[in-house]
């Protein structure tokens, strides 16, 4: 690999958002440099994909690799009440015909490496173990980055567009003081993996399970992974899971004790690593783009993981960003308005997912009771679980949810601020 003094686009971060953005801009014929702090593969949580990720994977040219992988196929999601009773599984094929009706449960180390290598194959120049120390500005316009490369050399590199895909580090979000939390979803998680825990059979083998505990607003995820592994994590309010309990293993064990459906699934299984914690992970930035810069993926925002929307929104946001960047470069206009041209459309999909999250945590919400009262919106509900928020309307579903239970108001992103930059 070589190191130029100037690129059309520099991408900070090589996760799904950064790899997606970089790949599609390079496919458009532009020079792209991607700088990643870590060495891949590296551990990341967030293993369950939404089926709608299919279309972005297809555009990036990695579907063949996914189909040949050992990642378990995911055909459905199933919810379990506090009593341990399971809902009827929501099978994606009921509303989504064709190959996009199934997706995968991925090991993020392998999956992210696959996407990064694909970016290399598509012409992106990639440097790992490289720390971006600063985004360079000329007035209000981003003009490049300063970075320390693996050999210790610090270099300033110019770019027409800088993409912040730095994940929850949110480099520009913090620098420009754009990041804000969601007071309605101040949750945290404690998670680990097990070997040879319970798995379903047939098309249910790769299903995502969401299981309520006996405590308010607290639930477990259960995600089958390759080689017999299972990802298991508990999510709940920060004040509940952290109060008086500092040891992550003790928190996890205490919550599992209030969820018999989890205990019976992990009984006799081998815990593969110590319990890890992730806190206060629902947030967004109040601006998506400015002159010469744009935020994608977790660098822009993240929603509670109840519906596994993280990787989907990161990759779809990367696809939207790539199209806006390509149009901006072609028109020689890299203003915040042009680079953020997709902001309103993207935000509408994010807000649809957010409302479904709010509904799940509402004390009076229950999927069975909701669908009994509003049976005509089941297809829209499955479409939302699929991630079809940018391909199909879910308006009736959202209106029905707002009638069924009270959803908090939240304005995470004001479009006019991007337009005014």
Secondary structure, DSSP 8 states (H G I E B T S, - for coil): ----SEEEEEEE--SHHHHHHHHHHHHTT--EEEE-SS-SS---S--B--TTHHHHHHHHT-HHHHHTS--EEE-EEEEE-TTS-B---EEGGGT--SGGG-EEE--HHHHHHHHHHHHHHTT-EEESS-EEEEEEEETTEEEEEEEE-TTS-EEEEEEEEEEE--GGG-HHHHHTT-EEE-GGG-EEEEEEEEES-----GGGTT-EEEEE-SSTT-EEEEEE-GGGEEEEEEEEEHHHHHTT---HHHHHHHHHHT-HHHHHHHTT-EE-S--EEEE---EEES-SEETTEEE-GGGTEE--GGG--HHHHHHHHHHHHHHHHHHHHHTT---HHHHTTTHHHHHHHHHHHHHHHHHHHSTT--HHHHHHH-GGGHHHHHHHHHTTTTTS--HHHHHHHHHHS---------HHHHHH-
